[in-house]
Amino acid sequence: MDISYIINELAEEREDYFRAIAPPIMQTSNFAFKTVEAFRKSFEDEYATWLYSRGLNPTVDILRKKLAALDGAEDCLVFNSGAAAIFAAILANVKSGDHILSVRNPYTWAQRMFEVILPRFNVTHTYVDGRDTKNFSNSIQPNTTLIYLESPNSWNFELQDLAAIAQLAKQKGIVTICDNSYCTPLHQRPIALGIDLVLQSATKYIGGHSDVIAGVLSGKRSMIERIFNSEYMNIGSGIQPFNAWLLIRGLRTLPLRLERIAKTTQAVVEYLLKHPAVEKLYFPLDPAFPQYELAKKQMTSAFGLLSFVVKTREIESIEFFCESLRHFFMAVSWGGHESLIIPRCAGIKRADFDPVNPEHRMIRMYVGLEDSDYLVRDLDQAFAAMEKRSPAQ
Ligand SMILES: *Cc1c(COP(=O)(O)O)cnc(C)c1O
């Protein structure tokens, strides 16, 4: 299916709503029936009808069809956050006594689920260095029911070989989940590589304007239907119609935004690689990146997020650099129009800062939709201000 068709036409039955180009927001909690028989059918199979908007809703359905098609999946559910999609996907695939194998350092709230919530229900987990598939095969236990992946992950962008891990899991009857927020389905297709469930935070690139929180979970229809009838309905965290409408709107410009961000990211990467205050850069499509070959094999682009280590011994220099930037906002999240920065040291008590540890001197950057010259000039003046304050030793 052409991406242009998915984004502009798929699931939009315009004859049903006055031939409007933009779909209506069906801001309704419930739906009326004319016959008891139709009402009865709806109770019997809520996944097939509009009954109550905690379940299905027409505006949300337009979005679901588009997002499932982009993922190359049979179906998807859209949640009120990426975290809710993660919660439902994991919960649906474990029971007491099961074991989860997860890539190390997954998204914070997946980690919290493994470490805080699931142990209360006797579900254990093991984290592995996902760069080597052997680490997964060596850590599978008889009770492993789930492998959780995120490729690339945040901060250092470690990749996992999705096809190899999916194959391994299939042989053992283990369900695989992959967080695909970084690449989006436009630039990495986990389902085509054999992964069972793919999720992404739609807050990031699908929304794209830093004004909506949402998450997508895609997979086989049977699995999605099962999750709909239990976790989705029970957690009650389905996306609201207005937010679904915002995501449909975001989708219209998704390819364009990603193309622009990829170009600008390249310019920023080239600038940073040359800068003497940059000790190390983490970006999957930098030829010096240790997993560059795998990145080229399973992703069709890399963009937006990157990290670098500042060459300094002082936390004050990093703080001063960040505070000197005029056009990068210091804020969490990413995927919107605006460029962002998060210094690792913001998550560390000042007294615990270890200048020898490169991780403590890392900055994660998100490149937005601004002009590349505008961003590079800003970085340049902030580095200059930092060096003026404390010349390199
Ligand atoms: C933001 C994010 C999430 C969570 O999404 P929310 O929409 O914030 O709940 C999950 N995974 C990754 C990689 C993210 O960056």
The ligand as a Gaussian input file, in Angstrom:
#p B3LYP/6-31G(d) Opt

LIG

0 1
 C        8.222000       8.645000      25.093000
 C        8.523000       7.213000      24.923000
 C        7.655000       6.215000      25.358000
 C        6.416000       6.505000      26.150000
 O        5.484000       7.226000      25.457000
 P        4.461000       8.245000      26.165000
 O        3.628000       8.653000      25.032000
 O        5.290000       9.326000      26.759000
 O        3.724000       7.500000      27.216000
 C        7.984000       4.905000      25.091000
 N        9.108000       4.580000      24.458000
 C        9.975000       5.511000      24.029000
 C       11.207000       5.081000      23.319000
 C        9.717000       6.854000      24.249000
 O       10.601000       7.770000      23.853000

